[in-house]
């Protein structure tokens, strides 16, 4: 989410073009946030900014020193196809208006 707020000008532009929302202050957060994360799916300013950011080399993260006796963090895992299908059935990530695809619909 933080990435979107760092690129707010791109978000504002795409919200106007794709969702016809010019006054974000008038939009409830429950409507704004699901639409905002979908902007990456459209061929607009947000998608192009994300591509530019992905092309830039990222510095390797510095691992935090682990204190003795501290348990290893659980490994991060990718969602399964079934989990993504289930997310596509939710209000936040499912089809929105004229866009009949959920955020995690691929292919």
C-alpha positions in Angstrom: 0.0 0.0 0.0 2.8 2.4 0.8 4.0 2.3 -2.8 0.7 3.7 -4.0 0.9 6.6 -1.6 4.4 7.4 -2.7 3.1 7.7 -6.3 -0.1 9.5 -5.4 0.0 11.7 -8.6 -0.1 8.6 -10.7 -2.9 7.1 -8.6 -4.9 10.4 -8.9 -4.5 10.4 -12.6 -5.5 6.7 -13.1 -8.4 7.0 -10.6 -9.7 9.8 -12.8 -9.2 8.0 -16.1 -10.3 4.4 -15.2 -12.8 5.0 -12.3 -13.9 8.5 -13.1 -13.1 9.7 -9.6 -11.7 13.2 -9.4 -12.3 13.9 -5.8 -10.7 11.2 -3.7 -11.6 13.0 -0.5 -15.3 12.2 -1.3 -14.7 8.5 -1.8 -15.0 6.1 1.2 -11.8 4.1 2.0 -13.8 0.9 1.5 -14.3 1.9 -2.1 -11.0 3.7 -2.7 -8.5 1.0 -1.6 -9.9 -1.9 -3.7 -10.0 0.3 -6.8 -6.5 1.7 -6.1 -4.9 -1.7 -5.9 -6.5 -2.6 -9.3 -4.8 0.3 -11.0 -1.7 -1.9 -11.6 -3.9 -4.1 -13.9 -4.7 -1.2 -16.3 -2.3 0.3 -18.8 -1.9 3.6 -17.0 0.5 5.7 -15.1 0.5 3.4 -12.0 1.4 0.3 -14.1 4.2 2.2 -15.9 5.6 3.5 -12.7 5.6 0.0 -11.2 7.4 -1.3 -14.3 10.0 1.4 -14.0 10.5 0.7 -10.3 10.9 -3.1 -11.0 13.5 -2.4 -13.6 15.7 -0.5 -11.1 18.2 -2.7 -9.2 17.2 -3.0 -5.6 19.8 -3.1 -2.9 20.0 -6.4 -1.0 18.2 -6.1 2.4 20.5 -6.3 5.5 19.3 -9.1 7.7 18.5 -8.1 11.3 20.9 -9.5 13.8 19.2 -12.5 15.6 19.3 -12.5 19.3 20.3 -15.7 21.0 17.4 -17.8 22.1 15.1 -16.1 19.6 13.0 -18.5 17.4 13.5 -18.5 13.6 10.8 -16.6 11.8 8.3 -18.7 9.9 9.3 -19.0 6.2 7.3 -16.9 3.7 5.3 -18.9 1.2 3.4 -18.0 -1.9 -0.4 -18.4 -1.9 -1.8 -21.5 -3.6 -4.0 -21.2 -6.7 -7.0 -22.2 -4.5 -6.2 -19.4 -2.0 -6.0 -16.9 -4.8 -9.3 -18.2 -6.3 -10.9 -17.7 -2.9 -9.6 -14.1 -2.6 -11.2 -13.4 -6.0 -14.5 -14.1 -4.5 -14.2 -11.4 -1.8 -15.5 -7.9 -2.1 -12.0 -6.4 -1.8 -10.4 -8.4 -4.6 -13.2 -9.7 -6.7 -14.8 -8.3 -9.9 -15.5 -4.6 -9.7 -18.0 -2.8 -12.0 -17.2 -3.3 -15.7 -14.0 -5.1 -14.8 -15.1 -8.7 -14.6 -11.7 -10.0 -13.5 -10.6 -10.3 -9.9 -7.3 -8.9 -8.9 -5.7 -12.4 -8.8 -7.3 -13.7 -12.1 -4.6 -14.8 -14.4 -4.8 -16.2 -17.9 
